[in-house]
Amino acid sequence: MLDRAIGAIAAAEGEPTPALLKSIIEAIEMQENTNWTDQYYSAEARAEIDTRRQEWTPELQAQCEKDWRELFADCEAAFYRPSVPRAVALILQATGIEFGLMGQQWCCGGPMWETGYVDVAHKMAEHNMLDWRKTGTKRIICLDPHDYLTIIEHYPPLDENFDEFEIVLGVDLVAELIRDGKLELTTPIERTVTYHDPCRLNKRLGKWKSPREILRAIPGLTFVDVDHVTQWSYCSGAGANLAAEKPELTAEISRRRVARAAALDGVDTLVSACPWSERPLSEQGKEQGIEVFDIFELVAEAAGFEV
């Protein structure tokens, strides 16, 4: 809450915004999108968007605007870690959950709320809810805790009929599928891993059991769980637009987080459940000999899929 409060006060009082963050905000406001919409993009930008989308969803394009369940693909994951939404899509398909993609998904608006650009955030949210209604969507599956938290906290006050939508957190859904025997994990993964509790998922949402349940269900995996007091777990430095404002600080926080994982006996892999944390953690992991995976990537691999 504090990060959004500070951002709102600064924006309202005309405080200067860091140059890089300001450029990001202006780009989103002009294009009204950081993900799928191509109405405002140049031909070159549209080509890049289509290329990145095809990395993970070619077989799903025909389902757009048809199904009542939709996969909300986080901007960070869609552009910088497409293996994550692809893993989730494969998991859903394997368990018989029919779903589609939004006709025109825009950013959830979270970064705008965090930095005080509320009017822009409202445009994002209102567009997305309109798209859900046009496509007959009733259930939205969020693979990223940032999107999930933004939608459940900020969208309801904007729409008195928001209750018609069910917002589902991906990590809880996958844990349930494994628990109910609908998703079989049969391919051993011979790694020794520890888990990074993402701040949005853990500290804000109180979700720490589902990821651990998933990791303990993966055959061959040795799970070293050291964050017993999960509310005091270590940050990646990637939240609240910090990486845009102070990238050197994000890098140092991530370096320290990875170092703690590397110091654990036998651990070769750090697993997270938030794409936003995984980019800075991966960068530091390369320097310290620790691989970083998203939990959905490991689940899909254990289910026999190539992501």
Number of C-alpha atoms within 10 A of each C-alpha: 7 9 15 18 14 14 21 19 13 16 16 12 8 9 10 9 15 11 11 12 18 15 13 15 19 12 13 21 18 12 15 22 23 22 22 20 18 18 11 12 14 10 10 8 12 16 13 13 19 13 13 17 19 15 16 21 17 12 9 13 14 11 15 15 21 17 17 17 22 26 20 26 28 29 22 20 21 24 18 15 20 22 21 29 27 26 24 26 24 19 22 18 12 16 15 10 11 14 23 23 26 27 19 19 23 26 27 31 29 24 25 25 22 22 24 20 21 19 12 19 24 19 17 23 24 17 16 22 18 13 18 24 13 13 19 15 24 16 18 24 21 24 27 25 25 24 23 24 20 17 19 14 10 17 21 14 10 12 12 9 9 13 10 11 15 14 18 17 19 22 27 17 16 23 19 16 17 18 14 10 10 13 20 18 20 14 16 14 16 11 15 17 24 25 23 30 26 28 25 20 21 18 15 14 12 12 21 19 13 15 23 17 17 22 20 13 18 23 16 15 17 17 18 16 11 13 15 8 7 18 15 12 17 18 18 26 27 26 19 20 19 15 18 18 16 15 15 13 14 22 19 15 20 26 21 17 21 29 17 12 24 20 10 14 9 13 18 19 21 24 24 22 24 28 28 25 24 27 19 23 30 19 17 23 24 12 12 15 13 21 20 26 22 21 23 29 22 22 25 24 19 21 21 14 16 12 18
